[in-house]
């Protein structure tokens, strides 16, 4: 659900709240050998949750054919011993080539963090995945 604080023929700026279904299945396997003794360990999580997310967006149409926009979204949760967050940010430029079809370029940043707290100040394990880079996309408007 979103609400536009500014909504004109050329500009749109607002914020949103939503629900996000997250299914996590991550595991880490380790092996250590000391002399003739070998030990293996596996730690992981296989769970799901419906999480609230918040976001903000803004866009401006310089003309009927050119549009620039951006958005940022955030999800964070602490479920039992697990703590995680997702950040998504994007800046976009679109060109409407024809009445119903357009093309755009964007730059996206995505950060995913998940950890398990073992009850001390030091986390039992922590995983972070970060992606950023350009995108090329096509739009269809009807």
C-alpha positions in Angstrom: 0.0 0.0 0.0 1.3 3.4 -0.9 0.4 7.0 -0.4 1.6 9.8 -2.6 2.4 13.0 -0.7 3.1 14.8 -3.9 1.0 13.8 -7.0 1.0 16.1 -10.1 1.0 15.4 -13.8 4.8 15.4 -13.8 5.8 14.4 -10.2 5.0 11.6 -7.8 6.6 11.2 -4.3 5.4 9.0 -1.5 5.9 6.1 0.9 4.5 2.6 1.2 3.9 -0.2 3.7 3.6 -3.8 2.7 4.0 -7.5 3.5 6.8 -9.6 2.1 6.9 -13.4 2.1 10.5 -14.5 2.8 11.5 -18.2 2.5 15.1 -18.8 3.7 17.0 -22.0 3.2 20.7 -21.4 3.9 23.3 -23.8 5.3 27.0 -23.7 5.9 29.1 -26.9 6.1 32.6 -27.0 7.7 35.2 -29.7 8.0 38.3 -29.8 10.2 41.1 -32.4 10.4 43.5 -32.7 13.3 45.9 -35.6 12.9 43.7 -38.6 12.1 40.6 -37.1 13.6 38.0 -35.5 11.3 35.0 -33.4 12.4 32.2 -32.0 10.3 29.6 -29.5 11.2 26.6 -28.1 9.5 24.6 -25.0 10.6 21.7 -23.4 8.8 18.2 -22.3 8.7 15.2 -23.4 6.7 12.2 -21.3 7.6 9.8 -18.7 6.3 8.1 -15.6 7.5 5.7 -12.9 6.4 7.5 -9.6 7.2 6.5 -6.0 7.1 8.4 -3.7 4.8 8.5 0.0 4.3 9.6 2.1 1.4 9.8 5.5 -0.2 9.7 6.5 -3.9 9.9 9.6 -6.1 9.7 10.2 -9.8 9.5 13.1 -12.3 8.5 13.1 -15.9 10.5 15.8 -17.8 8.3 15.2 -20.9 5.7 12.7 -22.1 8.7 10.5 -23.1 11.3 10.9 -20.4 11.0 9.8 -16.7 13.5 9.6 -13.8 12.7 7.9 -10.5 14.1 6.3 -7.5 13.0 4.2 -4.6 14.4 2.6 -1.4 12.8 -0.3 0.5 13.7 -1.9 3.8 12.7 -5.1 5.6 14.0 -6.1 9.0 13.0 -8.9 11.4 14.1 -10.7 14.5 12.6 -14.2 14.7 13.6 -16.4 17.6 17.5 -16.4 17.5 17.6 -15.1 13.9 18.1 -11.5 13.0 18.1 -10.1 9.4 17.5 -7.2 7.1 17.1 -6.4 3.4 17.8 -3.0 1.8 16.9 -2.3 -1.8 17.6 1.0 -3.5 17.2 1.9 -7.2 17.6 4.9 -9.5 15.9 4.8 -12.9 15.7 6.6 -16.2 13.0 5.6 -18.7 12.3 6.6 -22.3 8.8 5.9 -23.8 9.7 4.9 -27.4 6.2 4.2 -28.5 2.7 4.6 -27.1 2.7 1.3 -25.3 6.4 0.4 -25.1 9.5 1.9 -23.5 13.0 1.2 -22.4 15.0 2.1 -19.3 18.2 1.9 -17.5 18.6 1.6 -13.7 21.2 1.2 -11.1 20.2 -1.2 -8.2 21.7 -1.8 -4.8 20.6 -4.8 -2.8 22.0 -5.8 0.6 20.9 -9.0 2.5 22.0 -9.7 6.0 21.1 -12.7 8.2 22.6 -13.9 11.5 22.0 -16.1 14.4 22.5 -14.9 18.0 23.8 -17.4 20.5 22.9 -15.3 23.5 26.3 -13.6 23.8 27.7 -10.4 22.3 29.3 -12.4 19.5 27.0 -13.9 16.8 26.9 -17.6 16.3 27.1 -17.0 12.5 26.5 -14.1 10.2 25.9 -13.9 6.4 25.9 -10.8 4.2 25.3 -10.7 0.5 25.6 -7.4 -1.4 24.8 -6.8 -5.0 25.0 -3.6 -7.0 25.0 -2.9 -10.7 23.3 -1.5 -13.8 20.1 -2.9 -15.4 18.5 -2.5 -18.8 14.7 -3.1 -18.9 11.7 -2.8 -21.2 8.2 -1.6 -20.2 4.8 -2.3 -21.6 2.0 0.1 -20.8 -1.7 -0.5 -21.5 
